[in-house]
Amino acid sequence: MTLKRLGLIILTLVAILFAGSSLLSSWQEPQFQSRLELYQTNIVLQAASWKLPNDNKDLKPLQDALLGVKPVESAIEQYQQTRQSAQTNLDKAKKQLAQLQSQPATTPTTPKSQSEYPPVSNTSSELQQQQLQQSLKGLQKFIAELDLQLGILQANQGKTDPALKTWSQLQQQSDLNSEFNKAAAVLTGLWSDPPRILPDAERFIQNNLKGWFRYTALDKLYQVQQRQDALAELETIQQETAEQALLKLAVIGTIPALTAFIGVGLVIFLIGQRLVKGKTSLLAQNSDVRWSTPWDGETILQVFVVGFFLMGQIIVPLAIQLLPIPRPTQNVRIQALYVLISYLLVAFGALSVLYLSIKRFFPLAENWFRFRLQGSWFLWGLGGYCVALPIVVVVSLINQQLWQGQGGSNPLLQLALESQDTVALAIFFSTAAIAAPIFEELLFRGFLLPSLTRYLSVWGSILASGFLFAVAHLSLSEILPLFALGVVLGVVYTRSRNLLAPMLLHSLWNSGTLLSLYILGSSGQ
C-alpha cells in the first residue's frame, strides 16, 4: 500500500467521523421550519386586519381561502406549539451544558487570545460549552419574544387572565434582557383592570414588537390614552400593511401552488408516456447509457475527501481566520460577505483538486462536463423545477412528522429570512442562486454521478449521488428533502446530458426559496 493511499484512507475515515458527528449534533438543533411557519402566521395575522371595502361580501370567500376562517385561533395554537418545542430544546441544552461543566478538564485551558478572533486551539469541551451557551441565550430570547406575542394573541381573544399570567412569568425571569421585562410590564399595565400606562410605553412597544403585534399593542395604548388622531393614523397604516400582506400571501401561495400543479401534471404525463412509448419516451432517454469513466474509486475519494472535506472543513476555515473580517459581528452585510467568500474559497479549492486529479486523463470523452447552449436544456431545467416542487413538499411534510421540529437547518436560511438589507440579500443571492448551483452541479452531477456509473447502474448512480449531496449539507432534518431534490437533479442531468439543465433547476430552487424568505421576512417589520 502506497503512502498516498494510506493517507487517503485515514482522511476518508476522518471525514466519515466528522460527517457523522455533525449530523448527530444537528439532531439536538431546532429546525428552521418552525421559525418559517411563525413568519407565515404573522403575515396571515396582518392580512386578517384588512377590512373589506364597503363590506363587500363577495370577497369574503377569497379572504377566507387565503387566511382561514379563524386566523387568530390558529395563530395561538401555532405559537403554543412552537413555544413548547423551544422550551424542550432549552431544557435539553441546559442539561447538556450541565453535563459538560461537571466533567473534569482533561487538557489545560487555553489563555484568552489578545486577538479579536477566538483561539483556534480551544479544547473540544470548551467549544461545545460556548456553542451551548450561545444556543441557550438564543433560545431564551426566542421564548421571551414568543411570550410577548402569545400574550397579545390571548388578550385579543378576550383571554385576559392567561395573557396577564404569560407576561407576569416573563417579568419574573431575571436572566433576560431588561427590554423584554419592561415590554411585558407595559403590556400587563395596558390590559389590567383598570389599565395603567407605564413611562415610555410606546417606545417599548415599538422596540420589542413587530407587525400585527405592534399594531395591536399600539391600538390598545392609544385607546387608553384616548388619542383619536393617533388611532385614525394607525388604522390607515394598518390597512395599507394588510393589503400588502394579502398581496404577499397571494405571491407565496399562488405561484408555488401553480408551479406544483404543473409539476404534478408533468409527472403524470411523463409516467403515462413511459408506459405507452417505453424506451422511446422522454423519461427513458439516456436512462441506461453510462459514462466512460477512465478513473477508479480512489480518484473519486480523492476529489471528495481532499477537495470537498479537507478544503471545506479545515483549510478554508483556517484561511478565513486570517482575513480582516471582524467576528462575531451583527452587521448582516459582513455576515453575507463572509458566507460568500467562504463558499467561493471552498469551491475554488475543491474544483482545483478535481482538475488536478483528472488532468492526466485528458482529453475526456465528449459527454463529460458538457455545456451546450443548444438543445432542450432550458425545458429540462424548468420542467425539473416544476416536478421537484410537489415531490420535495410531500417529502418535507413527512420529514416534519419524523423529526418533530428537530434536526437542524442551514443557518444561511435564517440570515436571509431576518435580513431586509438589499445589499446583504444581493450577496446572499449571489451565493445561493449563482455560486452554489455552478459549484455543486459541477461536483455532484458533473463529476460524481457519471463516475459512479463505472460501478453502478445509471439509476443507482442517481440515488447514490443524491444521497451524498444531501449528507454533504450536514443537517439530519434536510437529508430526505435534499435527497429528493438530488434525485430530480440527477434525472434531469442524465436525460439532458447537459449541465446547464440541473444548474438552472438548482438556481430556480434556491432563488424561489430566497424570494419566499424575503417576502416572509418583510412581513415582520
One Martini backbone bead per residue (centre of mass of N, CA, C, O) as a GRO file, in nm:
protein
  525
    1MET     BB    1   0.095   0.038   0.024
    2THR     BB    2   0.070   0.353  -0.025
    3LEU     BB    3   0.095   0.657   0.122
    4LYS     BB    4  -0.143   0.789  -0.025
    5ARG     BB    5  -0.355   0.572   0.039
    6LEU     BB    6  -0.334   0.587   0.347
    7GLY     BB    7  -0.410   0.887   0.371
    8LEU     BB    8  -0.691   0.854   0.235
    9ILE     BB    9  -0.810   0.661   0.442
   10ILE     BB   10  -0.785   0.842   0.689
   11LEU     BB   11  -0.946   1.083   0.574
   12THR     BB   12  -1.207   0.923   0.530
   13LEU     BB   13  -1.257   0.851   0.827
   14VAL     BB   14  -1.264   1.142   0.926
   15ALA     BB   15  -1.500   1.235   0.746
   16ILE     BB   16  -1.708   1.034   0.856
   17LEU     BB   17  -1.690   1.125   1.153
   18PHE     BB   18  -1.763   1.420   1.104
   19ALA     BB   19  -2.037   1.380   0.968
   20GLY     BB   20  -2.163   1.216   1.197
   21SER     BB   21  -2.126   1.432   1.418
   22SER     BB   22  -2.285   1.661   1.278
   23LEU     BB   23  -2.553   1.508   1.254
   24LEU     BB   24  -2.591   1.450   1.558
   25SER     BB   25  -2.581   1.750   1.653
   26SER     BB   26  -2.839   1.835   1.478
   27TRP     BB   27  -3.055   1.681   1.643
   28GLN     BB   28  -3.072   1.923   1.876
   29GLU     BB   29  -3.164   2.112   1.660
   30PRO     BB   30  -3.358   2.338   1.531
   31GLN     BB   31  -3.573   2.404   1.298
   32PHE     BB   32  -3.648   2.642   1.058
   33GLN     BB   33  -3.953   2.587   1.007
   34SER     BB   34  -4.073   2.716   1.265
   35ARG     BB   35  -4.002   3.008   1.192
   36LEU     BB   36  -4.145   3.015   0.919
   37GLU     BB   37  -4.433   2.967   1.029
   38LEU     BB   38  -4.445   3.227   1.194
   39TYR     BB   39  -4.419   3.426   0.963
   40GLN     BB   40  -4.676   3.326   0.822
   41THR     BB   41  -4.865   3.388   1.056
   42ASN     BB   42  -4.808   3.697   1.066
   43ILE     BB   43  -4.913   3.762   0.777
   44VAL     BB   44  -5.200   3.665   0.833
   45LEU     BB   45  -5.265   3.866   1.057
   46GLN     BB   46  -5.232   4.117   0.885
   47ALA     BB   47  -5.445   4.039   0.665
   48ALA     BB   48  -5.691   4.014   0.873
   49SER     BB   49  -5.713   4.340   0.904
   50TRP     BB   50  -5.870   4.355   0.654
   51LYS     BB   51  -6.114   4.560   0.516
   52LEU     BB   52  -6.381   4.543   0.348
   53PRO     BB   53  -6.503   4.705   0.089
   54ASN     BB   54  -6.813   4.792   0.167
   55ASP     BB   55  -6.877   4.507   0.268
   56ASN     BB   56  -6.775   4.289   0.060
   57LYS     BB   57  -6.893   3.960   0.035
   58ASP     BB   58  -6.748   3.848  -0.226
   59LEU     BB   59  -6.448   3.848  -0.079
   60LYS     BB   60  -6.465   3.648   0.162
   61PRO     BB   61  -6.385   3.370   0.040
   62LEU     BB   62  -6.098   3.463  -0.043
   63GLN     BB   63  -6.001   3.541   0.240
   64ASP     BB   64  -6.050   3.258   0.369
   65ALA     BB   65  -5.861   3.101   0.178
   66LEU     BB   66  -5.595   3.259   0.269
   67LEU     BB   67  -5.653   3.267   0.609
   68GLY     BB   68  -5.897   3.157   0.718
   69VAL     BB   69  -6.147   3.163   0.957
   70LYS     BB   70  -5.930   3.142   1.227
   71PRO     BB   71  -5.638   3.298   1.262
   72VAL     BB   72  -5.593   3.347   1.569
   73GLU     BB   73  -5.636   3.059   1.673
   74SER     BB   74  -5.413   2.938   1.495
   75ALA     BB   75  -5.184   3.113   1.614
   76ILE     BB   76  -5.197   3.012   1.904
   77GLU     BB   77  -5.131   2.719   1.840
   78GLN     BB   78  -4.858   2.772   1.700
   79TYR     BB   79  -4.720   2.919   1.942
   80GLN     BB   80  -4.748   2.691   2.150
   81GLN     BB   81  -4.586   2.477   1.995
   82THR     BB   82  -4.324   2.642   1.965
   83ARG     BB   83  -4.274   2.688   2.267
   84GLN     BB   84  -4.256   2.392   2.351
   85SER     BB   85  -4.015   2.325   2.166
   86ALA     BB   86  -3.821   2.542   2.281
   87GLN     BB   87  -3.824   2.437   2.575
   88THR     BB   88  -3.709   2.159   2.513
   89ASN     BB   89  -3.442   2.265   2.396
   90LEU     BB   90  -3.355   2.419   2.651
   91ASP     BB   91  -3.343   2.176   2.846
   92LYS     BB   92  -3.132   2.019   2.685
   93ALA     BB   93  -2.908   2.234   2.688
   94LYS     BB   94  -2.881   2.248   2.997
   95LYS     BB   95  -2.806   1.953   3.039
   96GLN     BB   96  -2.552   1.949   2.861
   97LEU     BB   97  -2.399   2.175   3.008
   98ALA     BB   98  -2.391   2.038   3.286
   99GLN     BB   99  -2.229   1.791   3.192
  100LEU     BB  100  -1.978   1.943   3.089
  101GLN     BB  101  -1.916   2.101   3.363
  102SER     BB  102  -1.878   1.822   3.533
  103GLN     BB  103  -1.635   1.771   3.376
  104PRO     BB  104  -1.318   1.707   3.376
  105ALA     BB  105  -1.033   1.837   3.285
  106THR     BB  106  -0.792   1.723   3.025
  107THR     BB  107  -0.708   2.015   2.949
  108PRO     BB  108  -0.570   2.296   2.927
  109THR     BB  109  -0.644   2.617   2.933
  110THR     BB  110  -0.675   2.854   2.707
  111PRO     BB  111  -0.571   3.148   2.664
  112LYS     BB  112  -0.672   3.447   2.597
  113SER     BB  113  -0.680   3.617   2.328
  114GLN     BB  114  -0.567   3.929   2.190
  115SER     BB  115  -0.737   3.883   1.974
  116GLU     BB  116  -1.041   3.912   1.791
  117TYR     BB  117  -1.000   3.613   1.781
  118PRO     BB  118  -1.047   3.302   1.846
  119PRO     BB  119  -0.894   3.038   1.951
  120VAL     BB  120  -0.807   2.740   1.789
  121SER     BB  121  -0.705   2.566   2.066
  122ASN     BB  122  -0.953   2.480   2.179
  123THR     BB  123  -1.137   2.276   2.336
  124SER     BB  124  -1.403   2.081   2.278
  125SER     BB  125  -1.556   2.147   2.541
  126GLU     BB  126  -1.543   2.455   2.518
  127LEU     BB  127  -1.689   2.480   2.248
  128GLN     BB  128  -1.951   2.344   2.337
  129GLN     BB  129  -2.015   2.547   2.561
  130GLN     BB  130  -2.031   2.797   2.382
  131GLN     BB  131  -2.255   2.693   2.196
  132LEU     BB  132  -2.465   2.641   2.422
  133GLN     BB  133  -2.475   2.929   2.534
  134GLN     BB  134  -2.573   3.057   2.271
  135SER     BB  135  -2.826   2.881   2.248
  136LEU     BB  136  -2.956   2.969   2.511
  137LYS     BB  137  -2.985   3.269   2.448
  138GLY     BB  138  -3.156   3.232   2.193
  139LEU     BB  139  -3.391   3.076   2.330
  140GLN     BB  140  -3.465   3.285   2.545
  141LYS     BB  141  -3.536   3.508   2.347
  142PHE     BB  142  -3.748   3.354   2.183
  143ILE     BB  143  -3.943   3.295   2.419
  144ALA     BB  144  -3.993   3.590   2.494
  145GLU     BB  145  -4.120   3.669   2.225
  146LEU     BB  146  -4.349   3.463   2.237
  147ASP     BB  147  -4.482   3.570   2.500
  148LEU     BB  148  -4.554   3.849   2.403
  149GLN     BB  149  -4.733   3.746   2.162
  150LEU     BB  150  -4.920   3.543   2.304
  151GLY     BB  151  -5.056   3.749   2.490
  152ILE     BB  152  -5.187   3.916   2.262
  153LEU     BB  153  -5.358   3.691   2.146
  154GLN     BB  154  -5.519   3.638   2.404
  155ALA     BB  155  -5.629   3.927   2.444
  156ASN     BB  156  -5.776   3.946   2.165
  157GLN     BB  157  -5.971   3.693   2.274
  158GLY     BB  158  -6.032   3.767   2.594
  159LYS     BB  159  -5.771   3.628   2.746
  160THR     BB  160  -5.649   3.794   2.999
  161ASP     BB  161  -5.539   3.608   3.221
  162PRO     BB  162  -5.335   3.442   3.051
  163ALA     BB  163  -5.179   3.693   2.956
  164LEU     BB  164  -5.089   3.798   3.237
  165LYS     BB  165  -4.938   3.538   3.310
  166THR     BB  166  -4.732   3.540   3.082
  167TRP     BB  167  -4.605   3.821   3.156
  168SER     BB  168  -4.534   3.761   3.453
  169GLN     BB  169  -4.326   3.534   3.395
  170LEU     BB  170  -4.139   3.717   3.228
  171GLN     BB  171  -4.069   3.926   3.459
  172GLN     BB  172  -3.927   3.696   3.653
  173GLN     BB  173  -3.688   3.690   3.449
  174SER     BB  174  -3.347   3.771   3.514
  175ASP     BB  175  -3.193   3.650   3.235
  176LEU     BB  176  -3.300   3.893   3.081
  177ASN     BB  177  -3.369   4.135   2.894
  178SER     BB  178  -3.505   4.425   3.010
  179GLU     BB  179  -3.689   4.487   2.768
  180PHE     BB  180  -3.883   4.248   2.806
  181ASN     BB  181  -3.981   4.313   3.090
  182LYS     BB  182  -4.092   4.598   3.020
  183ALA     BB  183  -4.285   4.512   2.796
  184ALA     BB  184  -4.455   4.328   2.981
  185ALA     BB  185  -4.538   4.556   3.173
  186VAL     BB  186  -4.687   4.728   2.966
  187LEU     BB  187  -4.899   4.513   2.884
  188THR     BB  188  -5.013   4.464   3.163
  189GLY     BB  189  -5.118   4.754   3.206
  190LEU     BB  190  -5.314   4.771   2.958
  191TRP     BB  191  -5.482   4.487   3.053
  192SER     BB  192  -5.574   4.599   3.297
  193ASP     BB  193  -5.801   4.642   3.598
  194PRO     BB  194  -5.714   4.904   3.551
  195PRO     BB  195  -5.539   5.073   3.340
  196ARG     BB  196  -5.180   5.117   3.270
  197ILE     BB  197  -4.926   5.372   3.218
  198LEU     BB  198  -4.613   5.355   3.131
  199PRO     BB  199  -4.319   5.462   3.085
  200ASP     BB  200  -4.238   5.441   2.757
  201ALA     BB  201  -4.447   5.254   2.613
  202GLU     BB  202  -4.413   5.307   2.307
  203ARG     BB  203  -4.113   5.231   2.285
  204PHE     BB  204  -4.137   4.933   2.379
  205ILE     BB  205  -4.325   4.851   2.151
  206GLN     BB  206  -4.150   4.934   1.905
  207ASN     BB  207  -3.884   4.759   1.995
  208ASN     BB  208  -4.046   4.454   2.064
  209LEU     BB  209  -4.245   4.486   1.819
  210LYS     BB  210  -4.426   4.344   1.535
  211GLY     BB  211  -4.655   4.415   1.334
  212TRP     BB  212  -4.948   4.309   1.455
  213PHE     BB  213  -4.851   4.343   1.751
  214ARG     BB  214  -4.791   4.642   1.740
  215TYR     BB  215  -5.071   4.742   1.653
  216THR     BB  216  -5.231   4.623   1.891
  217ALA     BB  217  -5.079   4.772   2.120
  218LEU     BB  218  -5.118   5.061   2.013
  219ASP     BB  219  -5.424   5.058   2.011
  220LYS     BB  220  -5.452   5.024   2.317
  221LEU     BB  221  -5.292   5.274   2.402
  222TYR     BB  222  -5.466   5.492   2.249
  223GLN     BB  223  -5.728   5.424   2.393
  224VAL     BB  224  -5.633   5.491   2.680
  225GLN     BB  225  -5.534   5.787   2.582
  226GLN     BB  226  -5.739   5.910   2.374
  227ARG     BB  227  -5.604   5.903   2.063
  228GLN     BB  228  -5.764   5.961   1.777
  229ASP     BB  229  -5.551   6.042   1.568
  230ALA     BB  230  -5.366   5.797   1.614
  231LEU     BB  231  -5.579   5.583   1.544
  232ALA     BB  232  -5.635   5.674   1.253
  233GLU     BB  233  -5.343   5.641   1.150
  234LEU     BB  234  -5.309   5.343   1.228
  235GLU     BB  235  -5.538   5.231   1.050
  236THR     BB  236  -5.421   5.318   0.781
  237ILE     BB  237  -5.155   5.161   0.802
  238GLN     BB  238  -5.285   4.880   0.852
  239GLN     BB  239  -5.433   4.860   0.577
  240GLU     BB  240  -5.186   4.877   0.398
  241THR     BB  241  -5.045   4.630   0.521
  242ALA     BB  242  -5.273   4.426   0.464
  243GLU     BB  243  -5.264   4.447   0.156
  244GLN     BB  244  -4.970   4.356   0.129
  245ALA     BB  245  -5.010   4.080   0.269
  246LEU     BB  246  -5.207   3.964   0.061
  247LEU     BB  247  -5.010   3.979  -0.176
  248LYS     BB  248  -4.793   3.798  -0.052
  249LEU     BB  249  -4.971   3.548  -0.018
  250ALA     BB  250  -5.031   3.517  -0.317
  251VAL     BB  251  -4.740   3.472  -0.407
  252ILE     BB  252  -4.652   3.234  -0.194
  253GLY     BB  253  -4.911   3.058  -0.288
  254THR     BB  254  -4.979   3.062  -0.598
  255ILE     BB  255  -4.715   3.003  -0.748
  256PRO     BB  256  -4.638   2.729  -0.617
  257ALA     BB  257  -4.912   2.593  -0.679
  258LEU     BB  258  -4.891   2.616  -0.986
  259THR     BB  259  -4.622   2.469  -1.015
  260ALA     BB  260  -4.716   2.203  -0.882
  261PHE     BB  261  -4.942   2.145  -1.082
  262ILE     BB  262  -4.756   2.120  -1.325
  263GLY     BB  263  -4.577   1.897  -1.203
  264VAL     BB  264  -4.797   1.681  -1.179
  265GLY     BB  265  -4.863   1.677  -1.479
  266LEU     BB  266  -4.578   1.589  -1.571
  267VAL     BB  267  -4.565   1.323  -1.421
  268ILE     BB  268  -4.809   1.194  -1.558
  269PHE     BB  269  -4.705   1.224  -1.848
  270LEU     BB  270  -4.432   1.068  -1.818
  271ILE     BB  271  -4.551   0.802  -1.719
  272GLY     BB  272  -4.745   0.757  -1.955
  273GLN     BB  273  -4.527   0.762  -2.177
  274ARG     BB  274  -4.364   0.525  -2.063
  275LEU     BB  275  -4.595   0.312  -2.095
  276VAL     BB  276  -4.640   0.356  -2.405
  277LYS     BB  277  -4.330   0.404  -2.534
  278GLY     BB  278  -4.103   0.349  -2.345
  279LYS     BB  279  -3.776   0.390  -2.465
  280THR     BB  280  -3.893   0.658  -2.632
  281SER     BB  281  -3.914   0.823  -2.396
  282LEU     BB  282  -3.813   1.082  -2.201
  283LEU     BB  283  -3.756   0.914  -1.934
  284ALA     BB  284  -3.565   0.700  -2.109
  285GLN     BB  285  -3.354   0.896  -2.177
  286ASN     BB  286  -3.042   0.775  -2.112
  287SER     BB  287  -3.102   0.562  -1.867
  288ASP     BB  288  -2.856   0.334  -1.978
  289VAL     BB  289  -2.621   0.549  -2.020
  290ARG     BB  290  -2.299   0.544  -1.970
  291TRP     BB  291  -1.999   0.637  -1.868
  292SER     BB  292  -1.662   0.686  -1.953
  293THR     BB  293  -1.443   0.583  -1.692
  294PRO     BB  294  -1.093   0.629  -1.630
  295TRP     BB  295  -1.140   0.618  -1.329
  296ASP     BB  296  -1.140   0.547  -0.992
  297GLY     BB  297  -1.227   0.543  -0.658
  298GLU     BB  298  -0.977   0.702  -0.562
  299THR     BB  299  -1.044   0.965  -0.716
  300ILE     BB  300  -1.314   1.019  -0.587
  301LEU     BB  301  -1.207   1.041  -0.297
  302GLN     BB  302  -1.004   1.265  -0.345
  303VAL     BB  303  -1.204   1.486  -0.424
  304PHE     BB  304  -1.389   1.470  -0.160
  305VAL     BB  305  -1.182   1.461   0.074
  306VAL     BB  306  -0.983   1.684  -0.019
  307GLY     BB  307  -1.167   1.896  -0.164
  308PHE     BB  308  -1.427   1.903   0.024
  309PHE     BB  309  -1.335   1.847   0.319
  310LEU     BB  310  -1.052   1.972   0.368
  311MET     BB  311  -1.124   2.249   0.252
  312GLY     BB  312  -1.408   2.304   0.400
  313GLN     BB  313  -1.310   2.218   0.720
  314ILE     BB  314  -0.997   2.336   0.733
  315ILE     BB  315  -0.844   2.527   0.535
  316VAL     BB  316  -1.052   2.759   0.494
  317PRO     BB  317  -1.115   2.831   0.793
  318LEU     BB  318  -0.818   2.911   0.851
  319ALA     BB  319  -0.795   3.130   0.629
  320ILE     BB  320  -1.031   3.312   0.728
  321GLN     BB  321  -0.892   3.403   0.997
  322LEU     BB  322  -0.690   3.603   0.827
  323LEU     BB  323  -0.911   3.782   0.772
  324PRO     BB  324  -1.034   4.127   0.799
  325ILE     BB  325  -1.295   4.002   0.973
  326PRO     BB  326  -1.520   4.065   1.197
  327ARG     BB  327  -1.550   3.845   1.492
  328PRO     BB  328  -1.827   3.892   1.583
  329THR     BB  329  -2.129   4.002   1.396
  330GLN     BB  330  -2.425   4.214   1.321
  331ASN     BB  331  -2.347   4.257   1.031
  332VAL     BB  332  -2.508   4.141   0.752
  333ARG     BB  333  -2.301   4.209   0.530
  334ILE     BB  334  -2.062   4.062   0.654
  335GLN     BB  335  -2.194   3.788   0.672
  336ALA     BB  336  -2.248   3.758   0.368
  337LEU     BB  337  -1.951   3.791   0.280
  338TYR     BB  338  -1.842   3.553   0.441
  339VAL     BB  339  -2.006   3.335   0.296
  340LEU     BB  340  -1.906   3.390   0.007
  341ILE     BB  341  -1.601   3.358   0.050
  342SER     BB  342  -1.608   3.074   0.164
  343TYR     BB  343  -1.743   2.941  -0.081
  344LEU     BB  344  -1.537   3.019  -0.299
  345LEU     BB  345  -1.295   2.877  -0.167
  346VAL     BB  346  -1.411   2.595  -0.166
  347ALA     BB  347  -1.464   2.577  -0.470
  348PHE     BB  348  -1.174   2.628  -0.564
  349GLY     BB  349  -1.043   2.392  -0.413
  350ALA     BB  350  -1.215   2.157  -0.523
  351LEU     BB  351  -1.173   2.215  -0.832
  352SER     BB  352  -0.866   2.190  -0.823
  353VAL     BB  353  -0.858   1.895  -0.734
  354LEU     BB  354  -1.020   1.791  -0.971
  355TYR     BB  355  -0.828   1.877  -1.197
  356LEU     BB  356  -0.566   1.733  -1.088
  357SER     BB  357  -0.695   1.439  -1.082
  358ILE     BB  358  -0.791   1.443  -1.415
  359LYS     BB  359  -0.567   1.552  -1.607
  360ARG     BB  360  -0.430   1.272  -1.705
  361PHE     BB  361  -0.716   1.205  -1.879
  362PHE     BB  362  -0.663   1.381  -2.096
  363PRO     BB  363  -0.897   1.362  -2.302
  364LEU     BB  364  -1.224   1.362  -2.275
  365ALA     BB  365  -1.511   1.272  -2.327
  366GLU     BB  366  -1.778   1.440  -2.463
  367ASN     BB  367  -1.987   1.376  -2.203
  368TRP     BB  368  -1.809   1.561  -2.032
  369PHE     BB  369  -1.888   1.848  -1.904
  370ARG     BB  370  -2.153   1.954  -2.050
  371PHE     BB  371  -2.197   2.256  -2.256
  372ARG     BB  372  -2.512   2.359  -2.409
  373LEU     BB  373  -2.712   2.596  -2.566
  374GLN     BB  374  -2.830   2.387  -2.710
  375GLY     BB  375  -3.139   2.265  -2.688
  376SER     BB  376  -3.348   2.133  -2.396
  377TRP     BB  377  -3.238   2.242  -2.114
  378PHE     BB  378  -3.453   2.448  -2.027
  379LEU     BB  379  -3.692   2.249  -2.007
  380TRP     BB  380  -3.560   2.060  -1.803
  381GLY     BB  381  -3.515   2.268  -1.578
  382LEU     BB  382  -3.807   2.376  -1.552
  383GLY     BB  383  -3.950   2.103  -1.525
  384GLY     BB  384  -3.787   2.004  -1.282
  385TYR     BB  385  -3.890   2.221  -1.089
  386CYS     BB  386  -4.191   2.147  -1.101
  387VAL     BB  387  -4.147   1.853  -1.002
  388ALA     BB  388  -3.988   1.904  -0.734
  389LEU     BB  389  -4.190   2.058  -0.559
  390PRO     BB  390  -4.405   1.836  -0.480
  391ILE     BB  391  -4.203   1.625  -0.383
  392VAL     BB  392  -4.060   1.792  -0.155
  393VAL     BB  393  -4.313   1.868   0.002
  394VAL     BB  394  -4.401   1.583   0.079
  395VAL     BB  395  -4.135   1.502   0.215
  396SER     BB  396  -4.138   1.735   0.425
  397LEU     BB  397  -4.397   1.651   0.575
  398ILE     BB  398  -4.284   1.380   0.666
  399ASN     BB  399  -4.026   1.491   0.802
  400GLN     BB  400  -4.169   1.657   1.027
  401GLN     BB  401  -4.291   1.406   1.169
  402LEU     BB  402  -4.018   1.270   1.237
  403TRP     BB  403  -3.863   1.534   1.389
  404GLN     BB  404  -4.023   1.752   1.547
  405GLY     BB  405  -3.824   2.021   1.498
  406GLN     BB  406  -3.567   1.868   1.439
  407GLY     BB  407  -3.216   1.866   1.283
  408GLY     BB  408  -3.174   2.125   1.166
  409SER     BB  409  -3.017   2.395   0.962
  410ASN     BB  410  -2.953   2.635   0.745
  411PRO     BB  411  -2.822   2.940   0.844
  412LEU     BB  412  -2.881   3.108   0.585
  413LEU     BB  413  -3.191   3.119   0.611
  414GLN     BB  414  -3.209   3.300   0.862
  415LEU     BB  415  -3.056   3.542   0.747
  416ALA     BB  416  -3.248   3.588   0.503
  417LEU     BB  417  -3.510   3.631   0.668
  418GLU     BB  418  -3.398   3.878   0.865
  419SER     BB  419  -3.304   4.022   0.607
  420GLN     BB  420  -3.359   4.372   0.462
  421ASP     BB  421  -3.094   4.399   0.307
  422THR     BB  422  -3.010   4.452  -0.012
  423VAL     BB  423  -2.708   4.384  -0.019
  424ALA     BB  424  -2.721   4.118   0.139
  425LEU     BB  425  -2.922   3.977  -0.055
  426ALA     BB  426  -2.738   3.989  -0.303
  427ILE     BB  427  -2.519   3.810  -0.177
  428PHE     BB  428  -2.694   3.566  -0.117
  429PHE     BB  429  -2.777   3.524  -0.411
  430SER     BB  430  -2.493   3.472  -0.523
  431THR     BB  431  -2.454   3.215  -0.356
  432ALA     BB  432  -2.730   3.045  -0.404
  433ALA     BB  433  -2.800   3.117  -0.734
  434ILE     BB  434  -2.487   3.081  -0.848
  435ALA     BB  435  -2.254   2.936  -0.699
  436ALA     BB  436  -2.393   2.671  -0.608
  437PRO     BB  437  -2.492   2.551  -0.879
  438ILE     BB  438  -2.216   2.536  -1.016
  439PHE     BB  439  -2.050   2.373  -0.808
  440GLU     BB  440  -2.247   2.132  -0.732
  441GLU     BB  441  -2.295   2.032  -1.024
  442LEU     BB  442  -2.006   1.972  -1.099
  443LEU     BB  443  -1.959   1.766  -0.865
  444PHE     BB  444  -2.226   1.578  -0.850
  445ARG     BB  445  -2.306   1.565  -1.165
  446GLY     BB  446  -2.040   1.600  -1.334
  447PHE     BB  447  -1.869   1.377  -1.156
  448LEU     BB  448  -2.001   1.167  -0.963
  449LEU     BB  449  -2.226   1.031  -1.123
  450PRO     BB  450  -2.055   0.929  -1.368
  451SER     BB  451  -1.842   0.775  -1.197
  452LEU     BB  452  -2.048   0.561  -1.072
  453THR     BB  453  -2.108   0.407  -1.350
  454ARG     BB  454  -1.868   0.204  -1.314
  455TYR     BB  455  -2.045   0.046  -1.064
  456LEU     BB  456  -2.326   0.154  -1.156
  457SER     BB  457  -2.609   0.237  -1.238
  458VAL     BB  458  -2.776   0.509  -1.322
  459TRP     BB  459  -2.980   0.493  -1.087
  460GLY     BB  460  -2.773   0.433  -0.867
  461SER     BB  461  -2.616   0.701  -0.912
  462ILE     BB  462  -2.845   0.893  -0.848
  463LEU     BB  463  -2.893   0.797  -0.556
  464ALA     BB  464  -2.605   0.826  -0.443
  465SER     BB  465  -2.559   1.129  -0.517
  466GLY     BB  466  -2.810   1.233  -0.366
  467PHE     BB  467  -2.723   1.142  -0.084
  468LEU     BB  468  -2.448   1.295  -0.070
  469PHE     BB  469  -2.574   1.573  -0.115
  470ALA     BB  470  -2.738   1.568   0.152
  471VAL     BB  471  -2.509   1.506   0.360
  472ALA     BB  472  -2.323   1.761   0.291
  473HIS     BB  473  -2.525   1.958   0.471
  474LEU     BB  474  -2.533   1.856   0.782
  475SER     BB  475  -2.861   1.779   0.810
  476LEU     BB  476  -3.098   1.571   0.911
  477SER     BB  477  -3.368   1.726   0.819
  478GLU     BB  478  -3.245   1.750   0.501
  479ILE     BB  479  -3.205   1.474   0.367
  480LEU     BB  480  -3.475   1.400   0.229
  481PRO     BB  481  -3.528   1.657   0.058
  482LEU     BB  482  -3.241   1.660  -0.081
  483PHE     BB  483  -3.265   1.381  -0.205
  484ALA     BB  484  -3.505   1.443  -0.385
  485LEU     BB  485  -3.365   1.672  -0.537
  486GLY     BB  486  -3.115   1.506  -0.632
  487VAL     BB  487  -3.276   1.310  -0.810
  488VAL     BB  488  -3.391   1.516  -1.005
  489LEU     BB  489  -3.119   1.626  -1.096
  490GLY     BB  490  -3.017   1.353  -1.206
  491VAL     BB  491  -3.236   1.307  -1.418
  492VAL     BB  492  -3.193   1.566  -1.579
  493TYR     BB  493  -2.896   1.505  -1.657
  494THR     BB  494  -2.917   1.217  -1.787
  495ARG     BB  495  -3.123   1.314  -2.008
  496SER     BB  496  -2.972   1.582  -2.120
  497ARG     BB  497  -2.653   1.604  -2.104
  498ASN     BB  498  -2.666   1.897  -1.940
  499LEU     BB  499  -2.554   2.118  -1.696
  500LEU     BB  500  -2.760   2.352  -1.738
  501ALA     BB  501  -3.012   2.213  -1.626
  502PRO     BB  502  -2.942   2.169  -1.317
  503MET     BB  503  -2.855   2.461  -1.272
  504LEU     BB  504  -3.131   2.587  -1.321
  505LEU     BB  505  -3.287   2.432  -1.111
  506HIS     BB  506  -3.113   2.515  -0.867
  507SER     BB  507  -3.154   2.823  -0.902
  508LEU     BB  508  -3.463   2.826  -0.881
  509TRP     BB  509  -3.480   2.706  -0.601
  510ASN     BB  510  -3.310   2.918  -0.444
  511SER     BB  511  -3.465   3.168  -0.544
  512GLY     BB  512  -3.743   3.090  -0.430
  513THR     BB  513  -3.654   3.076  -0.138
  514LEU     BB  514  -3.549   3.370  -0.108
  515LEU     BB  515  -3.811   3.512  -0.189
  516SER     BB  516  -3.985   3.396   0.040
  517LEU     BB  517  -3.809   3.503   0.271
  518TYR     BB  518  -3.835   3.802   0.202
  519ILE     BB  519  -4.143   3.822   0.225
  520LEU     BB  520  -4.168   3.714   0.515
  521GLY     BB  521  -3.966   3.911   0.652
  522SER     BB  522  -4.129   4.178   0.577
  523SER     BB  523  -4.376   4.112   0.775
  524GLY     BB  524  -4.197   4.181   1.053
  525GLN     BB  525  -4.168   4.514   1.035
   0.00000   0.00000   0.00000
